Structure formats: C-alpha cells, structure tokens
Amino acid sequence: MSRMFRVITGSGGSEPLSDPRLIESMEMDPFAGDEIPFVEVGGPEGAVASTATAKAPVRPALPSRLPPPAPKKPEPEPLLENEAQYLSVTFHKMPKPGLRLLQSGIAPEIVAYHFPDHPITGEYRNVRDSILSQFEEPGSRAMIFTAASAIAGTTTVLINFAVTLCMEHGSRVLLVDTNFGRPGVARRLSCAESPGLAEVLGQTIPLAWALQPTPLTNLHVLASGTAADGTEEALASDFPKLIGQLRQWFDWVIIDGGVWSELPGAEAAGLATDAVYLVSRHDDVEQNEFAELRAEITAAGSQVKGYVATRQ
C-alpha cells in the first residue's frame, strides 16, 4: 500500500501521477469486477493481507418512477372561539317500578278466552247480551261488579264478561281493580299489579302510564297498585272524577268493586257509574245478606240493574 500511496501522491521523490490512462483506470468503480481486489490492512502486528473471493454485493436497481405519496388524513378544523361542542346521545327506556316475573298467559279460569266454544263461554255470552240490552243509547258505559262476600267469584265473572265484549264486539274495554286487599285482575291477565290505581290517586304516576295492555286486543287493565296512607281517602273523594276521565278513552269501564262493604267511597262510586251488578253464589241469592246488600245500594241512589249467580 505504501508503493500505491507513493504512486498516487508522488511522494518519495517520484513525479505526481499524470498518465491519463492510469487516472481513468483508477476512477473506475473498484467493485465493478467479479472479485473484491487485494486489500492490505495495517495493524499493531504489521500488515495483514487478505484476498476475498466472495462476490461483491449487488446493488438494487433504482425504480424508474417513485410511487405517489400516501394521501394525508384531513386535519379537523379548529373550533371557533364561541362554537359549541355537540354531545352524542342514545335513548334507553326506563323500566317501570315494581315489575316482576309474570305468568306466561291468561289464567285458566278465563274460559271465554281459552275455549270460545265451551258451554260456559256460551253462558257468559248470555250475560253479555242481557247487559247490552239494558243500554240502548250509544255511548261509553261504566259499571261496578260487587258482592256481599269474597267467595262469590266477582273477578272471574267480570273478566270473562269483558273478554266476550272484546272478542266479538271489538269494544275498547278497561278493567279497574279497586280491591286493594285482595287484588286479582292484573294477575289473571298476566299484567303487573303495580303501578296502578293507588299510584294514580296518590299522584305519583300519570294515569296514562298506569294503563296496561293485555294479551287480548282492546282489553286494558288499571291494576290496584300498592296502597299507601291516604289511598282509601283519595278513592272516596277522587274516584268519581277519574271514572269520568276514563269514559273518554274506553267504550266500557268495568270496575271490580270486591266486597261492597269494603270499598271506600262505594256510594260515590256507584253514583258515578251507569249500573251496579251484584255477584253471588247461587245458593246465597235467597239469603238475607244478599237482600240487604241490594237494598243498601238502591237506597244510596245507585242503580242495581241485575245480578249474576255463580255455581261450581
């Protein structure tokens, strides 16, 4: 390497490199050959000679045309000084309070729903037709079914009566349960027992929210709800006004009055309806208790237009 260095630089008394052919040969790419040329490396131990026979690395060919640059994502426009930031929102329904697991369907004793061709269903049609014949003028009707004792079967009778009205006449029917001690309308129709009438009277829920649909088209329920302090007083004072409002929404407002003597404000409720119907066991119709109940309701000014006798 010292000789080459002296040849290139012209040191050691020799003339500088001036031969054009030599210069041209030295300007050629030293890696153009098949083999890497002789290399002399100096080190602490002196010169070390090495002759590599490996092929020179092949340079990758440059593409003739560069690919277009990737498009840049547009940057969001900056908000103006007074521009508001909008919130994304979604709506979720709030479940009604007091809901619990319900029956899968209408109670089996509602024979008019499960077996329209049953002979007992025919008896309920006769009851329906007899009651309809008492109202010749068109308009919304409100009535109370009540009894002298809890074993008469009032709830079963009025639900079957309501089912025949909905299934064959297409009437809009509402069942109202005022029996806070022994509620039964909602449970038999696979509805929730609350919220209901008690919550409406207590003004804790709007009336429209307390009305529940049933599996039967056009039949709705206003359950008894959960009674609280003041519920019975509110029933006695506000129930007639509530009946008037319900008349505007339904063709028939059928009220489960339970036992008449246990219904708060029974006299006022009877005056706000078009008729009162008594329900009694067939064997109890001749008893003094039934006759006394009829006389009491009539004396209060309500119209007792008939009774339904039941037997098993």
Secondary structure, DSSP 4 states (H G I P E B T S, - for coil): -HHHHHHHH--TTPPPP--HHHHHHHHS-TTSSSBPPPEEEEETTEEEEE---SBPPPPPPPPSSPPPPPPPPPPPPPPPTTPPPPPP----PPPPTT-----SSS-TT-HHHH-TTSHHHHHHHHHHHHHHTT--S-S-EEEEEEESSTTS-HHHHHHHHHHHHHHHH---EEEEE--SSS--HHHHTT--S-SSHHHHHTTSS-HHHH-EE-SSTTEEEE------TTHHHHHHHHHHHHHHHHHTT-SEEEEEEEEGGGSTTHHHHHHTSSEEEEEEEGGGTTSHHHHHHHHHHHHTT--EEEEEEE--
